[in-house]
Amino acid sequence: MSEQFKHLRDQIDAIDDKILKLVNARAELALEIGRRKNNGIVYRPEREAQVLARLQQLNPGPLSNERIAQLFTEVMSLCRNMEEPMTVACLGPRGTFSEEAAFKRFGSTITTLACHSIDDVFRQVESSHAGYGVVPVENSTEGAIGRTMDLLLQTSLTVCGEIQLPVHQFLMAQDAALSPIRKIYSHPQSFSQCHEWLNTNLPGVERIHASSNAEAARLASQEKNAAAIASKQAAEIFELTICATNIEDDPKNTTRFLVIGTQQVSPSGKDKTSLVMSANNRPGAVHELLAPLVQYGVSMTRFESRPSRTGMWEYVFYVDIEGHQQDENVLTALDLLRKKAAFLKILGSYPAA
């Protein structure tokens, strides 16, 4: 039996030797491309999306496409870091879902800049203290994140990526028992996502809002008889015991995050464009706004209204469409839309998650 294992392990060693050489060869090529770039931009969302899509299409298994994406995201992250270290702003402290989304998109070699609010994420990128920011924009259970949408309307930054993150909520405290818990800290969104579980299992326990789930875990780590709803990583960071796992009411609970930066992203072949617009105040104006999309066969994946904050009962509409703003049909539709809208701002085109 030991000889049989030795033979298999020898094969694994030989494959590892090849992987080592090939990964380093890839890194050398990535560095050469970096040396030849004129604009110095290291992160190319469209190129990385194409790489992952091609590899997933070729993947014969047994590794899942999700694991292949995770593996090669790390490889690309290492190569990027050799060209230039990258700082990404996200909601802090350590252990937030925003940080988890940042690592999912950029890999583990980035430096995360922990921010105390979504506003601060925008400020850090706008002031060039971070190259990119990751902000939540909507949740499958609770809907849009209003503050992110308001800031997208105001900022000069561009949306250059999106991340879909399955969100699993964990109840954590200093001890595993539920009976001693007298208060629970968490972000308002997480309380909403776990509303029924809490009503069933911890009715009447005080719920206290925190600026983030990781901050909630930090607070719970300092108080006896206090708990937090946060990520598994937050429990590890703040050395808390997990009392209950996956307590979200919807097992498919997913949060969509946007990557914000200063660069315009080229087409990847499977893209999405986000925009915000307003209609003239007359009957049928909203219908007129949507007509160019229908006319040129542009599919709309999201349409949401929000107060414009410029006047009472005035609204803007946030729209996601399939395709890149450089695609011929999208470009033509947007040109026509620009003539019909009272206001139009293209937030960005980027690879669809």
C-alpha positions as a Markdown table, in Angstrom:
| # | Residue | x | y | z |
|---|---|---|---|---|
| 1 | Met | 0.0 | 0.0 | 0.0 |
| 2 | Ser | 2.8 | 2.4 | 0.9 |
| 3 | Glu | 4.5 | 1.8 | -2.6 |
| 4 | Gln | 1.1 | 2.6 | -4.2 |
| 5 | Phe | 0.9 | 5.9 | -2.3 |
| 6 | Lys | 4.5 | 6.7 | -3.1 |
| 7 | His | 3.8 | 6.3 | -6.8 |
| 8 | Leu | 0.8 | 8.7 | -6.6 |
| 9 | Arg | 2.7 | 11.2 | -4.5 |
| 10 | Asp | 5.6 | 11.1 | -6.9 |
| 11 | Gln | 3.2 | 12.0 | -9.7 |
| 12 | Ile | 1.8 | 14.9 | -7.6 |
| 13 | Asp | 5.4 | 16.2 | -6.9 |
| 14 | Ala | 6.1 | 16.1 | -10.7 |
| 15 | Ile | 2.9 | 18.0 | -11.4 |
| 16 | Asp | 3.7 | 20.5 | -8.7 |
| 17 | Asp | 7.2 | 21.1 | -10.2 |
| 18 | Lys | 5.5 | 21.9 | -13.6 |
| 19 | Ile | 2.9 | 24.2 | -11.9 |
| 20 | Leu | 5.7 | 26.1 | -10.1 |
| 21 | Lys | 7.6 | 26.7 | -13.4 |
| 22 | Leu | 4.4 | 27.6 | -15.3 |
| 23 | Val | 3.2 | 30.1 | -12.6 |
| 24 | Asn | 6.6 | 31.8 | -12.6 |
| 25 | Ala | 6.6 | 31.9 | -16.4 |
| 26 | Arg | 3.1 | 33.5 | -16.3 |
| 27 | Ala | 4.4 | 36.1 | -13.8 |
| 28 | Glu | 7.3 | 36.9 | -16.0 |
| 29 | Leu | 5.0 | 37.5 | -19.0 |
| 30 | Ala | 2.7 | 39.7 | -16.8 |
| 31 | Leu | 5.7 | 41.8 | -15.7 |
| 32 | Glu | 6.7 | 42.2 | -19.4 |
| 33 | Ile | 3.2 | 43.4 | -20.3 |
| 34 | Gly | 3.4 | 45.8 | -17.3 |
| 35 | Arg | 6.8 | 47.2 | -18.6 |
| 36 | Arg | 5.3 | 47.8 | -22.0 |
| 37 | Lys | 2.1 | 49.6 | -20.8 |
| 38 | Asn | 2.0 | 53.3 | -21.5 |
| 39 | Asn | -0.7 | 54.4 | -19.0 |
| 40 | Gly | 0.5 | 52.3 | -16.0 |
| 41 | Ile | -3.0 | 50.9 | -15.2 |
| 42 | Val | -2.4 | 47.5 | -13.6 |
| 43 | Tyr | -6.0 | 46.3 | -13.0 |
| 44 | Arg | -7.8 | 45.4 | -16.2 |
| 45 | Pro | -11.3 | 44.1 | -15.2 |
| 46 | Glu | -12.3 | 43.2 | -18.8 |
| 47 | Arg | -9.1 | 41.2 | -19.4 |
| 48 | Glu | -9.4 | 39.3 | -16.0 |
| 49 | Ala | -13.1 | 38.6 | -16.8 |
| 50 | Gln | -12.1 | 37.1 | -20.2 |
| 51 | Val | -9.4 | 35.0 | -18.6 |
| 52 | Leu | -11.8 | 33.5 | -16.0 |
| 53 | Ala | -14.6 | 32.9 | -18.5 |
| 54 | Arg | -12.2 | 31.1 | -20.9 |
| 55 | Leu | -10.8 | 28.9 | -18.2 |
| 56 | Gln | -14.2 | 28.0 | -16.8 |
| 57 | Gln | -15.3 | 27.1 | -20.3 |
| 58 | Leu | -12.3 | 24.8 | -20.7 |
| 59 | Asn | -12.6 | 23.3 | -17.2 |
| 60 | Pro | -13.0 | 19.5 | -17.3 |
| 61 | Gly | -13.3 | 19.1 | -13.5 |
| 62 | Pro | -13.3 | 17.7 | -10.9 |
| 63 | Leu | -12.7 | 21.3 | -9.6 |
| 64 | Ser | -15.8 | 23.4 | -9.9 |
| 65 | Asn | -15.9 | 26.6 | -12.0 |
| 66 | Glu | -16.2 | 28.5 | -8.7 |
| 67 | Arg | -13.0 | 27.0 | -7.4 |
| 68 | Ile | -11.2 | 27.6 | -10.7 |
| 69 | Ala | -12.2 | 31.3 | -10.6 |
| 70 | Gln | -11.0 | 31.5 | -7.0 |
| 71 | Leu | -7.6 | 29.8 | -7.9 |
| 72 | Phe | -6.9 | 32.0 | -10.9 |
| 73 | Thr | -8.1 | 35.2 | -9.2 |
| 74 | Glu | -5.3 | 34.5 | -6.7 |
| 75 | Val | -2.8 | 33.9 | -9.5 |
| 76 | Met | -3.7 | 37.2 | -11.2 |
| 77 | Ser | -3.7 | 39.0 | -7.8 |
| 78 | Leu | -0.1 | 37.8 | -7.2 |
| 79 | Cys | 1.0 | 39.0 | -10.7 |
| 80 | Arg | -0.7 | 42.3 | -10.2 |
| 81 | Asn | 1.0 | 42.8 | -6.9 |
| 82 | Met | 4.4 | 42.3 | -8.5 |
| 83 | Glu | 3.7 | 45.2 | -10.9 |
| 84 | Glu | 2.2 | 47.5 | -8.2 |
| 85 | Pro | 0.7 | 47.0 | -4.8 |
| 86 | Met | -3.1 | 47.8 | -4.7 |
| 87 | Thr | -5.1 | 49.4 | -2.0 |
| 88 | Val | -8.9 | 48.9 | -2.0 |
| 89 | Ala | -11.2 | 50.8 | 0.3 |
| 90 | Cys | -14.2 | 49.1 | 1.9 |
| 91 | Leu | -16.4 | 49.2 | 4.9 |
| 92 | Gly | -14.5 | 48.3 | 8.0 |
| 93 | Pro | -13.2 | 47.1 | 10.4 |
| 94 | Arg | -11.7 | 43.8 | 9.4 |
| 95 | Gly | -14.1 | 40.9 | 8.8 |
| 96 | Thr | -17.0 | 42.8 | 7.0 |
| 97 | Phe | -18.8 | 41.3 | 4.1 |
| 98 | Ser | -17.5 | 44.3 | 2.1 |
| 99 | Glu | -13.9 | 43.1 | 2.8 |
| 100 | Glu | -14.9 | 39.6 | 1.8 |
| 101 | Ala | -16.3 | 40.9 | -1.5 |
| 102 | Ala | -13.0 | 42.9 | -2.1 |
| 103 | Phe | -10.9 | 39.7 | -1.6 |
| 104 | Lys | -13.3 | 37.8 | -3.9 |
| 105 | Arg | -12.8 | 40.3 | -6.7 |
| 106 | Phe | -9.1 | 41.3 | -6.3 |
| 107 | Gly | -7.5 | 38.3 | -4.5 |
| 108 | Ser | -5.7 | 38.3 | -1.2 |
| 109 | Thr | -2.6 | 40.3 | -2.1 |
| 110 | Ile | -4.4 | 43.6 | -1.9 |
| 111 | Thr | -4.2 | 46.0 | 1.1 |
| 112 | Thr | -7.7 | 46.8 | 2.3 |
| 113 | Leu | -8.4 | 50.3 | 3.7 |
| 114 | Ala | -11.0 | 50.0 | 6.4 |
| 115 | Cys | -13.6 | 52.8 | 6.3 |
| 116 | His | -16.1 | 53.8 | 8.9 |
| 117 | Ser | -18.9 | 54.5 | 6.4 |
| 118 | Ile | -19.9 | 54.2 | 2.7 |
| 119 | Asp | -19.3 | 57.9 | 2.3 |
| 120 | Asp | -15.7 | 57.4 | 3.5 |
| 121 | Val | -15.1 | 54.7 | 0.9 |
| 122 | Phe | -16.0 | 57.2 | -1.8 |
| 123 | Arg | -13.8 | 59.9 | -0.2 |
| 124 | Gln | -10.8 | 57.6 | 0.0 |
| 125 | Val | -11.0 | 56.7 | -3.7 |
| 126 | Glu | -11.8 | 60.3 | -4.8 |
| 127 | Ser | -8.7 | 61.5 | -2.8 |
| 128 | Ser | -6.5 | 58.8 | -4.3 |
| 129 | His | -5.8 | 57.2 | -0.9 |
| 130 | Ala | -7.1 | 54.0 | -2.4 |
| 131 | Gly | -7.1 | 52.9 | -6.1 |
| 132 | Tyr | -10.5 | 51.3 | -5.9 |
| 133 | Gly | -13.5 | 51.0 | -3.5 |
| 134 | Val | -16.0 | 48.3 | -2.9 |
| 135 | Val | -19.5 | 49.3 | -1.8 |
| 136 | Pro | -22.8 | 47.4 | -1.4 |
| 137 | Val | -25.5 | 48.5 | -3.7 |
| 138 | Glu | -28.4 | 46.0 | -3.3 |
| 139 | Asn | -29.4 | 42.9 | -1.4 |
| 140 | Ser | -31.6 | 40.1 | -2.7 |
| 141 | Thr | -33.8 | 40.2 | 0.5 |
| 142 | Glu | -33.7 | 43.9 | 1.5 |
| 143 | Gly | -33.3 | 45.7 | -1.8 |
| 144 | Ala | -31.2 | 48.8 | -2.6 |
| 145 | Ile | -28.7 | 50.4 | -0.4 |
| 146 | Gly | -29.9 | 54.0 | -0.6 |
| 147 | Arg | -26.7 | 55.8 | 0.6 |
| 148 | Thr | -24.6 | 54.1 | -2.2 |
| 149 | Met | -27.1 | 55.1 | -4.8 |
| 150 | Asp | -27.2 | 58.7 | -3.6 |
| 151 | Leu | -23.4 | 58.9 | -3.7 |
| 152 | Leu | -23.2 | 57.4 | -7.2 |
| 153 | Leu | -25.3 | 60.3 | -8.4 |
| 154 | Gln | -22.9 | 62.8 | -6.9 |
| 155 | Thr | -19.5 | 61.3 | -7.4 |
| 156 | Ser | -17.0 | 61.8 | -10.3 |
| 157 | Leu | -16.0 | 58.1 | -9.9 |
| 158 | Thr | -16.9 | 55.4 | -12.3 |
| 159 | Val | -18.4 | 51.9 | -11.7 |
| 160 | Cys | -15.8 | 49.5 | -13.1 |
| 161 | Gly | -17.0 | 46.1 | -11.7 |
| 162 | Glu | -19.6 | 44.2 | -9.7 |
| 163 | Ile | -19.4 | 41.3 | -7.2 |
| 164 | Gln | -22.2 | 38.9 | -6.3 |
| 165 | Leu | -21.5 | 37.7 | -2.7 |
| 166 | Pro | -23.7 | 35.0 | -1.1 |
| 167 | Val | -24.2 | 36.3 | 2.4 |
| 168 | His | -24.4 | 33.9 | 5.4 |
| 169 | Gln | -25.1 | 35.4 | 8.8 |
| 170 | Phe | -23.7 | 33.9 | 12.0 |
| 171 | Leu | -24.7 | 34.6 | 15.6 |
| 172 | Met | -21.7 | 34.9 | 17.8 |
| 173 | Ala | -20.9 | 35.7 | 21.4 |
| 174 | Gln | -18.3 | 35.0 | 24.1 |
| 175 | Asp | -20.1 | 31.7 | 24.9 |
| 176 | Ala | -22.2 | 29.4 | 22.8 |
| 177 | Ala | -25.4 | 29.4 | 24.8 |
| 178 | Leu | -28.3 | 31.5 | 23.7 |
| 179 | Ser | -30.0 | 31.9 | 27.0 |
| 180 | Pro | -27.5 | 34.4 | 28.6 |
| 181 | Ile | -27.8 | 36.8 | 25.6 |
| 182 | Arg | -29.4 | 40.1 | 26.6 |
| 183 | Lys | -28.5 | 42.3 | 23.6 |
| 184 | Ile | -27.4 | 41.8 | 19.9 |
| 185 | Tyr | -25.3 | 44.1 | 17.8 |
| 186 | Ser | -25.4 | 44.2 | 14.0 |
| 187 | His | -25.9 | 46.3 | 10.9 |
| 188 | Pro | -29.5 | 47.2 | 10.2 |
| 189 | Gln | -29.4 | 45.2 | 6.9 |
| 190 | Ser | -28.4 | 42.1 | 8.8 |
| 191 | Phe | -31.2 | 42.5 | 11.4 |
| 192 | Ser | -33.6 | 42.7 | 8.5 |
| 193 | Gln | -32.2 | 39.6 | 6.8 |
| 194 | Cys | -32.5 | 37.6 | 10.0 |
| 195 | His | -35.7 | 39.1 | 11.3 |
| 196 | Glu | -37.8 | 35.8 | 11.5 |
| 197 | Trp | -35.0 | 33.8 | 13.0 |
| 198 | Leu | -34.5 | 36.3 | 15.7 |
| 199 | Asn | -38.2 | 36.5 | 16.5 |
| 200 | Thr | -38.3 | 32.8 | 16.8 |
| 201 | Asn | -35.1 | 32.1 | 18.7 |
| 202 | Leu | -34.4 | 35.3 | 20.6 |
| 203 | Pro | -37.7 | 37.2 | 21.0 |
| 204 | Gly | -37.5 | 40.3 | 23.1 |
| 205 | Val | -33.7 | 40.5 | 23.1 |
| 206 | Glu | -32.5 | 44.1 | 22.5 |
| 207 | Arg | -31.2 | 44.8 | 19.0 |
| 208 | Ile | -28.6 | 47.5 | 18.7 |
| 209 | His | -27.5 | 49.0 | 15.4 |
| 210 | Ala | -23.7 | 49.0 | 14.5 |
| 211 | Ser | -22.0 | 50.7 | 11.6 |
| 212 | Ser | -20.9 | 47.3 | 10.2 |
| 213 | Asn | -21.2 | 43.6 | 11.1 |
| 214 | Ala | -17.5 | 43.5 | 12.0 |
| 215 | Glu | -17.9 | 46.5 | 14.4 |
| 216 | Ala | -20.8 | 44.6 | 15.9 |
| 217 | Ala | -18.5 | 41.6 | 16.5 |
| 218 | Arg | -15.9 | 43.9 | 18.1 |
| 219 | Leu | -18.5 | 45.3 | 20.5 |
| 220 | Ala | -19.8 | 41.9 | 21.4 |
| 221 | Ser | -16.2 | 40.7 | 22.1 |
| 222 | Gln | -16.0 | 43.4 | 24.9 |
| 223 | Glu | -19.3 | 42.7 | 26.6 |
| 224 | Lys | -20.6 | 39.7 | 28.5 |
| 225 | Asn | -24.1 | 38.6 | 27.6 |
| 226 | Ala | -23.9 | 40.4 | 24.3 |
| 227 | Ala | -23.9 | 38.8 | 20.9 |
| 228 | Ala | -23.4 | 39.9 | 17.3 |
| 229 | Ile | -24.6 | 38.9 | 13.8 |
| 230 | Ala | -21.7 | 39.0 | 11.5 |
| 231 | Ser | -19.5 | 36.8 | 9.2 |
| 232 | Lys | -17.6 | 33.7 | 10.1 |
| 233 | Gln | -14.4 | 35.6 | 9.5 |
| 234 | Ala | -15.4 | 38.3 | 12.0 |
| 235 | Ala | -15.9 | 35.6 | 14.7 |
| 236 | Glu | -12.4 | 34.3 | 14.1 |
| 237 | Ile | -10.9 | 37.8 | 14.1 |
| 238 | Phe | -12.6 | 38.9 | 17.4 |
| 239 | Glu | -12.3 | 35.4 | 19.0 |
| 240 | Leu | -16.0 | 34.9 | 19.4 |
| 241 | Thr | -17.8 | 31.6 | 19.7 |
| 242 | Ile | -20.4 | 30.9 | 17.0 |
| 243 | Cys | -23.8 | 30.2 | 18.6 |
| 244 | Ala | -25.8 | 29.6 | 15.4 |
| 245 | Thr | -24.9 | 29.4 | 11.7 |
| 246 | Asn | -26.7 | 30.5 | 8.5 |
| 247 | Ile | -29.4 | 32.4 | 10.4 |
| 248 | Glu | -30.5 | 34.5 | 7.4 |
| 249 | Asp | -34.2 | 34.0 | 6.6 |
| 250 | Asp | -33.5 | 33.4 | 2.9 |
| 251 | Pro | -30.8 | 30.8 | 2.2 |
| 252 | Lys | -30.2 | 32.4 | -1.2 |
| 253 | Asn | -29.4 | 35.7 | 0.4 |
| 254 | Thr | -27.0 | 37.6 | -1.8 |
| 255 | Thr | -25.5 | 41.1 | -1.7 |
| 256 | Arg | -24.3 | 42.8 | -4.9 |
| 257 | Phe | -21.3 | 45.1 | -4.5 |
| 258 | Leu | -19.9 | 47.6 | -7.0 |
| 259 | Val | -16.3 | 48.4 | -7.6 |
| 260 | Ile | -15.7 | 52.1 | -7.9 |
| 261 | Gly | -12.6 | 53.8 | -9.4 |
| 262 | Thr | -11.4 | 56.4 | -11.9 |
| 263 | Gln | -10.8 | 54.3 | -15.0 |
| 264 | Gln | -13.1 | 53.5 | -18.0 |
| 265 | Val | -13.3 | 49.8 | -18.6 |
| 266 | Ser | -13.2 | 48.4 | -22.1 |
| 267 | Pro | -15.7 | 45.8 | -23.4 |
| 268 | Ser | -15.1 | 42.2 | -22.2 |
| 269 | Gly | -17.8 | 40.5 | -24.3 |
| 270 | Lys | -20.3 | 40.1 | -21.4 |
| 271 | Asp | -20.9 | 43.4 | -19.9 |
| 272 | Lys | -23.4 | 45.5 | -18.0 |
| 273 | Thr | -23.9 | 49.3 | -18.0 |
| 274 | Ser | -25.3 | 51.3 | -15.1 |
| 275 | Leu | -26.9 | 54.7 | -15.5 |
| 276 | Val | -29.1 | 57.2 | -13.7 |
| 277 | Met | -31.6 | 59.5 | -15.4 |
| 278 | Ser | -34.6 | 61.6 | -14.9 |
| 279 | Ala | -37.7 | 62.3 | -17.0 |
| 280 | Asn | -39.3 | 65.6 | -18.0 |
| 281 | Asn | -42.4 | 66.4 | -16.0 |
| 282 | Arg | -45.1 | 65.5 | -18.5 |
| 283 | Pro | -47.4 | 62.5 | -19.2 |
| 284 | Gly | -45.7 | 59.5 | -20.8 |
| 285 | Ala | -42.2 | 60.8 | -20.1 |
| 286 | Val | -40.9 | 57.7 | -18.3 |
| 287 | His | -42.3 | 55.5 | -21.2 |
| 288 | Glu | -40.4 | 57.7 | -23.6 |
| 289 | Leu | -37.2 | 57.1 | -21.7 |
| 290 | Leu | -37.5 | 53.3 | -22.0 |
| 291 | Ala | -38.5 | 53.4 | -25.7 |
| 292 | Pro | -34.9 | 53.7 | -27.1 |
| 293 | Leu | -33.8 | 50.6 | -25.2 |
| 294 | Val | -36.7 | 48.6 | -26.7 |
| 295 | Gln | -36.1 | 50.0 | -30.1 |
| 296 | Tyr | -32.5 | 48.8 | -30.2 |
| 297 | Gly | -32.9 | 45.5 | -28.4 |
| 298 | Val | -31.2 | 46.5 | -25.2 |
| 299 | Ser | -32.3 | 44.4 | -22.2 |
| 300 | Met | -32.8 | 46.1 | -18.9 |
| 301 | Thr | -32.0 | 44.1 | -15.8 |
| 302 | Arg | -32.8 | 46.8 | -13.1 |
| 303 | Phe | -35.0 | 49.8 | -12.9 |
| 304 | Glu | -35.4 | 51.6 | -9.6 |
| 305 | Ser | -36.6 | 55.1 | -8.6 |
| 306 | Arg | -35.2 | 57.2 | -5.8 |
| 307 | Pro | -35.9 | 60.8 | -4.6 |
| 308 | Ser | -33.4 | 63.1 | -6.4 |
| 309 | Arg | -33.0 | 65.3 | -3.2 |
| 310 | Thr | -33.1 | 68.4 | -5.5 |
| 311 | Gly | -36.8 | 69.1 | -5.0 |
| 312 | Met | -40.0 | 67.7 | -3.4 |
| 313 | Trp | -41.5 | 64.7 | -5.4 |
| 314 | Glu | -38.8 | 64.7 | -8.0 |
| 315 | Tyr | -37.2 | 61.3 | -8.7 |
| 316 | Val | -34.3 | 59.8 | -10.6 |
| 317 | Phe | -34.2 | 56.3 | -12.1 |
| 318 | Tyr | -31.3 | 53.9 | -11.6 |
| 319 | Val | -31.1 | 51.5 | -14.6 |
| 320 | Asp | -28.8 | 48.6 | -15.4 |
| 321 | Ile | -28.7 | 47.3 | -18.9 |
| 322 | Glu | -27.0 | 44.4 | -20.7 |
| 323 | Gly | -24.1 | 45.4 | -22.9 |
| 324 | His | -21.2 | 47.9 | -22.9 |
| 325 | Gln | -21.7 | 51.6 | -23.8 |
| 326 | Gln | -19.3 | 51.1 | -26.7 |
| 327 | Asp | -21.5 | 48.3 | -28.2 |
| 328 | Glu | -23.2 | 49.6 | -31.3 |
| 329 | Asn | -26.8 | 49.0 | -30.2 |
| 330 | Val | -26.2 | 50.3 | -26.7 |
| 331 | Leu | -24.3 | 53.4 | -28.0 |
| 332 | Thr | -27.2 | 54.2 | -30.4 |
| 333 | Ala | -29.9 | 53.7 | -27.7 |
| 334 | Leu | -28.0 | 55.9 | -25.2 |
| 335 | Asp | -27.6 | 58.7 | -27.8 |
| 336 | Leu | -31.3 | 58.7 | -28.4 |
| 337 | Leu | -32.0 | 58.5 | -24.6 |
| 338 | Arg | -29.8 | 61.4 | -24.0 |
| 339 | Lys | -32.0 | 63.6 | -26.2 |
| 340 | Lys | -35.2 | 62.5 | -24.4 |
| 341 | Ala | -34.0 | 62.6 | -20.7 |
| 342 | Ala | -34.0 | 65.7 | -18.6 |
| 343 | Phe | -30.8 | 64.3 | -17.0 |
| 344 | Leu | -28.6 | 61.3 | -17.8 |
| 345 | Lys | -25.4 | 60.1 | -16.2 |
| 346 | Ile | -23.6 | 56.9 | -17.2 |
| 347 | Leu | -22.2 | 55.4 | -14.1 |
| 348 | Gly | -20.0 | 53.0 | -15.9 |
| 349 | Ser | -19.7 | 49.9 | -18.1 |
| 350 | Tyr | -18.1 | 46.8 | -16.6 |
| 351 | Pro | -17.9 | 42.9 | -16.9 |
| 352 | Ala | -21.1 | 41.3 | -15.6 |
| 353 | Ala | -20.6 | 39.1 | -12.5 |
